[in-house]
């Protein structure tokens, strides 16, 4: 059986190599891996080899992102000294809403959280810049001249072990993150994809996200433009951890969810889940 499987895989890959000519569409189909008639094909194993190569003349961001809004997002990860967590939260609660509410700054605080499960003593902030890169440049220029913000950053730096950020665009097929009533717990699922697979990811998730809307748990989906590349973030909201468990288990009852999982797993190099609690300053409660 193993020999037949390997021969089948090898033949399929050889056919694919011979079939690549210029911009020709390539599709590798693996024959059924089951010797028992009627038995469901091993979709996960097949997904390791099935690939479609479509030459494109446009950037992935133009194909996947929302074009009508011109929104740019920034996500910040701050690793806080354990003894400074409470002081850090109070400092941010005093400053971040001021920026969010000031019409001079063309940005919005989408949410701010502390990681509960995952990387400990970490704060996560998500900002939206309506107007894209020009809005980001304008806000950053104004903040550098804001004495209160400059003092805030100096004080904040004393409390941090490390920090990093990414600039993101939102997938066109995901919900735009908006303020929510609480209490909720949030899950940030982060996926490091294999280079060149973002279009495949988007194609599968454009269908799969329709199966995860029953409890309005889907908050937002983003992909990186600057920072760690080929990085995807999915943001979900649940009433509690048991609700998360029940909702995720229920997804498997929908036809098509298993296929989406089978075919996207091979696209992932690394994945991480954070369970986060919103701070007092967060618009997403």
Buried (B, 14 or more C-beta within 10 A) or exposed (E): EEEEBEEBBEEBBEEBEEEEEEEEEBEBEBBEBEEEEEEEEBBBBBBBBBBEBEEEEEEBEEBBBBEEBBBBBBBBBBBBEEEBBEBBBEBBBEBBBBBBEEEEBBBBBBBBBBBBEBEEBBBBBBBBBEBBEEBBEBBEEBBEEBEEBEEBEEEBEEBBEEBEBBBBBBBBBBBEBEEBEBEBBBBBBBBBBEEEBBBBBBBBBBEBBEBBEEBEBBBBBBBBBEBEEBBBBBBBBBBEEEBBEEBBEBBEEBEEBBBBBBBBEBBBEEEEEBBBBBBEBBBBB
